[in-house]
Amino acid sequence: MSIRPIALAAGLLVASALAQAKLPAPPPPTPEAAAKADEAKARTAHNTKVEAYKLCKAMDKAAANYFKTTGTGKQPSAGAPACTDPGPFAYTPPRPLEASGAHSPPETATKPPSSQTPSASPTPKKP
């Protein structure tokens, strides 16, 4: 066995490690990309709710068919929660903090926030 293939493999391993170490960090997401990601997350959550609704309806149909064909006369429990339709997908993006008035005063200032009178009297210095 020759040392040459082992040295070549070790050199490639070191070179790949150095190449990965020099990769720059990904840039922070832009506001547009963050908004698209939020919408995609909301759409995925809605699709999960729709799939759960479809599964619930299919289970109800299978249970009804089972009770009809077996003739046991038993019915599904009345305490079982009903399937709730999530409705169509609707996404309303959140308002940015600046637009929501979080940093704005409730009304326009008409006088200065402080007065000329001191809040505490100064203590005299001892000689």
C-alpha positions as CSV (number, residue, x, y, z in Angstrom):
1,M,0.0,0.0,0.0
2,S,1.3,3.4,-1.0
3,I,1.3,6.5,1.2
4,R,0.4,8.7,-1.8
5,P,-3.4,8.0,-1.7
6,I,-3.6,8.5,2.0
7,A,-1.7,11.8,1.8
8,L,-4.0,12.9,-1.1
9,A,-7.1,12.0,0.9
10,A,-5.8,13.9,4.0
11,G,-5.0,16.9,1.8
12,L,-8.5,17.0,0.3
13,L,-10.0,16.7,3.8
14,V,-7.9,19.7,5.1
15,A,-8.7,21.7,1.9
16,S,-12.5,21.1,2.3
17,A,-12.4,22.1,5.9
18,L,-10.6,25.3,5.1
19,A,-13.0,26.1,2.3
20,Q,-16.0,25.7,4.6
21,A,-14.4,27.8,7.2
22,K,-14.0,30.7,4.8
23,L,-17.6,30.8,3.7
24,P,-19.3,34.1,4.7
25,A,-22.4,34.1,6.9
26,P,-25.6,34.4,5.1
27,P,-27.0,38.0,4.9
28,P,-29.9,38.9,7.2
29,P,-33.3,38.4,5.5
30,T,-34.8,41.5,3.9
31,P,-38.2,42.7,5.2
32,E,-39.8,41.4,2.0
33,A,-38.3,38.0,2.4
34,A,-39.4,37.9,6.1
35,A,-42.9,38.9,5.1
36,K,-43.0,36.1,2.5
37,A,-41.7,33.6,5.1
38,D,-44.4,34.7,7.5
39,E,-47.1,34.3,4.8
40,A,-45.7,30.8,3.9
41,K,-45.8,29.8,7.6
42,A,-49.4,31.0,7.9
43,R,-50.3,29.1,4.7
44,T,-48.7,25.9,6.0
45,A,-50.6,26.2,9.3
46,H,-53.9,26.7,7.4
47,N,-53.2,23.7,5.1
48,T,-52.5,21.6,8.2
49,K,-56.0,22.7,9.6
50,V,-57.6,21.8,6.3
51,E,-56.0,18.4,6.2
52,A,-57.1,17.8,9.8
53,Y,-60.7,18.8,8.8
54,K,-60.6,16.4,5.9
55,L,-59.3,13.6,8.1
56,C,-62.0,14.2,10.7
57,K,-64.7,14.1,8.0
58,A,-63.3,10.8,6.6
59,M,-63.2,9.3,10.1
60,D,-66.8,10.3,10.7
61,K,-67.9,8.8,7.3
62,A,-66.0,5.5,8.1
63,A,-67.5,5.3,11.6
64,A,-71.0,5.9,10.2
65,N,-70.4,3.2,7.5
66,Y,-69.1,0.8,10.2
67,F,-72.1,1.2,12.4
68,K,-74.5,0.9,9.4
69,T,-72.9,-2.3,8.1
70,T,-72.3,-4.1,11.3
71,G,-75.8,-3.6,12.6
72,T,-74.7,-3.3,16.2
73,G,-77.0,-0.4,16.6
74,K,-74.3,1.6,18.5
75,Q,-73.7,5.1,17.5
76,P,-70.6,7.2,17.8
77,S,-70.2,8.9,21.2
78,A,-72.2,12.1,21.4
79,G,-69.4,13.8,23.3
80,A,-67.0,13.7,20.4
81,P,-66.1,17.1,19.1
82,A,-67.6,18.1,15.7
83,C,-65.3,18.7,12.7
84,T,-64.8,22.4,12.3
85,D,-64.1,23.8,8.8
86,P,-61.2,26.3,8.9
87,G,-62.6,28.2,5.9
88,P,-60.7,29.8,3.1
89,F,-57.1,31.0,3.6
90,A,-56.9,34.6,4.7
91,Y,-53.6,36.3,5.7
92,T,-53.3,39.8,7.1
93,P,-49.7,40.8,7.6
94,P,-48.9,42.4,11.0
95,R,-48.5,46.2,11.0
96,P,-44.9,47.4,11.7
97,L,-44.3,49.0,15.0
98,E,-43.8,52.4,13.5
99,A,-47.2,52.4,11.8
100,S,-49.0,51.1,14.9
101,G,-48.2,54.2,16.9
102,A,-46.1,52.3,19.5
103,H,-43.5,55.1,19.7
104,S,-45.8,58.1,19.1
105,P,-47.3,60.2,21.9
106,P,-51.1,60.0,22.2
107,E,-51.6,63.7,21.4
108,T,-49.5,66.6,20.1
109,A,-47.5,68.3,22.7
110,T,-48.7,71.9,23.4
111,K,-46.3,72.8,26.3
112,P,-42.9,71.6,27.4
113,P,-42.8,68.4,29.4
114,S,-41.1,70.0,32.4
115,S,-41.6,73.2,34.4
116,Q,-39.1,75.8,35.6
117,T,-39.6,74.9,39.3
118,P,-37.1,72.4,40.7
119,S,-38.5,69.1,42.0
120,A,-36.2,69.1,45.0
121,S,-34.3,71.8,46.7
122,P,-30.6,71.6,46.4
123,T,-28.7,70.7,49.6
124,P,-26.1,73.3,50.8
125,K,-22.5,72.2,50.6
126,K,-20.7,71.9,53.9
127,P,-17.5,74.0,54.2
